[in-house]
Amino acid sequence: MKTGIPSMMPVRSVLLLALAGTLALSACGRKAPLDTPYQGALDARREAEINKEEPLPPVPAPPVQDRRFILDGLID
């Protein structure tokens, strides 16, 4: 006769599946550093120059130097 304690097998399998799914999805994503909008525009222009079929996008303006903010010291 059973003592009334429910089996832990369904709970354990759900937790293991959730853990496996989390680990599998955590490996997805971009490994390289992110491009700035300026760098992306330069890359798009370079690609359009190589693929003569596409019209050339306008030359991007270089980014303006960032001004310091009072809270920047917290992340530097």
Distance bins in CASP14 RR format, pairs under 12 A and 6 or more apart:
PFRMAT RR
TARGET T0000
AUTHOR 0000-0000-0000
RMODE 2
METHOD distances of the structure
MODEL  1
6 12 0 0 0 0 0 1 0 0 0 0 0
7 13 0 0 0 0 0 1 0 0 0 0 0
8 14 0 0 0 0 0 1 0 0 0 0 0
8 15 0 0 0 0 1 0 0 0 0 0 0
8 16 0 0 0 0 0 1 0 0 0 0 0
9 15 0 0 0 0 0 1 0 0 0 0 0
9 16 0 0 0 0 0 1 0 0 0 0 0
10 16 0 0 0 0 0 1 0 0 0 0 0
10 17 0 0 0 0 0 1 0 0 0 0 0
11 17 0 0 0 0 0 1 0 0 0 0 0
11 18 0 0 0 0 0 1 0 0 0 0 0
12 18 0 0 0 0 0 1 0 0 0 0 0
12 19 0 0 0 0 0 1 0 0 0 0 0
13 19 0 0 0 0 0 1 0 0 0 0 0
13 20 0 0 0 0 0 1 0 0 0 0 0
14 20 0 0 0 0 0 1 0 0 0 0 0
14 21 0 0 0 0 0 1 0 0 0 0 0
15 21 0 0 0 0 0 1 0 0 0 0 0
15 22 0 0 0 0 0 1 0 0 0 0 0
16 22 0 0 0 0 0 1 0 0 0 0 0
16 23 0 0 0 0 0 1 0 0 0 0 0
17 23 0 0 0 0 0 1 0 0 0 0 0
17 24 0 0 0 0 0 1 0 0 0 0 0
18 24 0 0 0 0 0 1 0 0 0 0 0
18 25 0 0 0 0 0 1 0 0 0 0 0
19 25 0 0 0 0 0 1 0 0 0 0 0
19 26 0 0 0 0 0 1 0 0 0 0 0
20 26 0 0 0 0 0 1 0 0 0 0 0
20 27 0 0 0 0 0 1 0 0 0 0 0
21 27 0 0 0 0 0 1 0 0 0 0 0
21 28 0 0 0 0 0 1 0 0 0 0 0
22 28 0 0 0 0 0 1 0 0 0 0 0
32 39 0 0 0 0 0 1 0 0 0 0 0
33 39 0 0 0 0 1 0 0 0 0 0 0
34 40 0 0 0 0 0 1 0 0 0 0 0
35 41 0 0 0 0 1 0 0 0 0 0 0
35 42 0 0 0 0 1 0 0 0 0 0 0
35 43 1 0 0 1 0 0 0 0 0 0 0
35 44 0 0 0 0 0 1 0 0 0 0 0
36 42 0 0 0 0 1 0 0 0 0 0 0
36 43 0 0 0 0 0 1 0 0 0 0 0
36 60 0 0 0 0 0 1 0 0 0 0 0
36 62 0 0 0 0 0 1 0 0 0 0 0
36 63 1 0 0 1 0 0 0 0 0 0 0
36 66 0 0 0 0 0 1 0 0 0 0 0
37 43 0 0 0 0 0 1 0 0 0 0 0
37 44 0 0 0 0 0 1 0 0 0 0 0
37 60 1 0 0 1 0 0 0 0 0 0 0
37 61 0 0 0 0 0 1 0 0 0 0 0
37 62 0 0 0 0 0 1 0 0 0 0 0
37 63 0 0 0 0 1 0 0 0 0 0 0
38 44 0 0 0 0 0 1 0 0 0 0 0
38 45 0 0 0 0 0 1 0 0 0 0 0
38 59 0 0 0 0 0 1 0 0 0 0 0
38 60 1 0 1 0 0 0 0 0 0 0 0
38 61 1 0 0 1 0 0 0 0 0 0 0
38 62 1 0 0 1 0 0 0 0 0 0 0
38 63 1 0 1 0 0 0 0 0 0 0 0
38 64 0 0 0 0 0 1 0 0 0 0 0
39 45 0 0 0 0 0 1 0 0 0 0 0
39 46 0 0 0 0 0 1 0 0 0 0 0
39 60 0 0 0 0 1 0 0 0 0 0 0
39 62 0 0 0 0 0 1 0 0 0 0 0
39 63 0 0 0 0 1 0 0 0 0 0 0
40 46 0 0 0 0 1 0 0 0 0 0 0
40 47 0 0 0 0 1 0 0 0 0 0 0
40 48 0 0 0 0 0 1 0 0 0 0 0
40 57 0 0 0 0 0 1 0 0 0 0 0
40 60 0 0 0 0 1 0 0 0 0 0 0
40 63 0 0 0 0 0 1 0 0 0 0 0
41 47 0 0 0 0 0 1 0 0 0 0 0
41 48 0 0 0 0 0 1 0 0 0 0 0
41 56 0 0 0 0 0 1 0 0 0 0 0
41 57 1 0 0 1 0 0 0 0 0 0 0
41 58 0 0 0 0 1 0 0 0 0 0 0
41 59 0 0 0 0 1 0 0 0 0 0 0
41 60 1 1 0 0 0 0 0 0 0 0 0
41 61 0 0 0 0 1 0 0 0 0 0 0
41 62 0 0 0 0 0 1 0 0 0 0 0
41 63 0 0 0 0 0 1 0 0 0 0 0
42 48 0 0 0 0 0 1 0 0 0 0 0
42 49 0 0 0 0 0 1 0 0 0 0 0
42 57 0 0 0 0 1 0 0 0 0 0 0
42 58 0 0 0 0 0 1 0 0 0 0 0
42 59 0 0 0 0 1 0 0 0 0 0 0
42 60 1 0 0 1 0 0 0 0 0 0 0
42 61 0 0 0 0 0 1 0 0 0 0 0
42 62 0 0 0 0 1 0 0 0 0 0 0
42 63 0 0 0 0 0 1 0 0 0 0 0
43 49 0 0 0 0 0 1 0 0 0 0 0
43 50 0 0 0 0 0 1 0 0 0 0 0
43 57 0 0 0 0 0 1 0 0 0 0 0
43 60 0 0 0 0 0 1 0 0 0 0 0
44 50 0 0 0 0 0 1 0 0 0 0 0
44 51 0 0 0 0 0 1 0 0 0 0 0
44 54 0 0 0 0 1 0 0 0 0 0 0
44 55 0 0 0 0 0 1 0 0 0 0 0
44 56 0 0 0 0 1 0 0 0 0 0 0
44 57 1 0 1 0 0 0 0 0 0 0 0
44 58 0 0 0 0 0 1 0 0 0 0 0
44 59 0 0 0 0 0 1 0 0 0 0 0
44 60 0 0 0 0 1 0 0 0 0 0 0
45 51 0 0 0 0 0 1 0 0 0 0 0
45 54 0 0 0 0 1 0 0 0 0 0 0
45 55 0 0 0 0 0 1 0 0 0 0 0
45 56 1 0 0 1 0 0 0 0 0 0 0
45 57 1 0 1 0 0 0 0 0 0 0 0
45 58 0 0 0 0 1 0 0 0 0 0 0
45 59 1 0 0 1 0 0 0 0 0 0 0
45 60 1 0 0 1 0 0 0 0 0 0 0
46 54 0 0 0 0 0 1 0 0 0 0 0
46 56 0 0 0 0 0 1 0 0 0 0 0
46 57 0 0 0 0 0 1 0 0 0 0 0
46 59 0 0 0 0 0 1 0 0 0 0 0
46 60 0 0 0 0 0 1 0 0 0 0 0
47 53 0 0 0 0 0 1 0 0 0 0 0
47 54 1 0 0 1 0 0 0 0 0 0 0
47 55 0 0 0 0 0 1 0 0 0 0 0
47 56 0 0 0 0 0 1 0 0 0 0 0
47 57 0 0 0 0 1 0 0 0 0 0 0
48 54 1 0 1 0 0 0 0 0 0 0 0
48 55 1 0 0 1 0 0 0 0 0 0 0
48 56 1 0 1 0 0 0 0 0 0 0 0
48 57 1 0 0 1 0 0 0 0 0 0 0
48 58 0 0 0 0 0 1 0 0 0 0 0
48 59 0 0 0 0 0 1 0 0 0 0 0
49 55 0 0 0 0 0 1 0 0 0 0 0
49 56 1 0 0 1 0 0 0 0 0 0 0
49 57 0 0 0 0 1 0 0 0 0 0 0
49 59 0 0 0 0 0 1 0 0 0 0 0
50 56 0 0 0 0 0 1 0 0 0 0 0
51 57 0 0 0 0 0 1 0 0 0 0 0
66 72 0 0 0 0 1 0 0 0 0 0 0
68 75 0 0 0 0 0 1 0 0 0 0 0
68 76 0 0 0 0 1 0 0 0 0 0 0
69 75 0 0 0 0 1 0 0 0 0 0 0
69 76 0 0 0 0 0 1 0 0 0 0 0
END
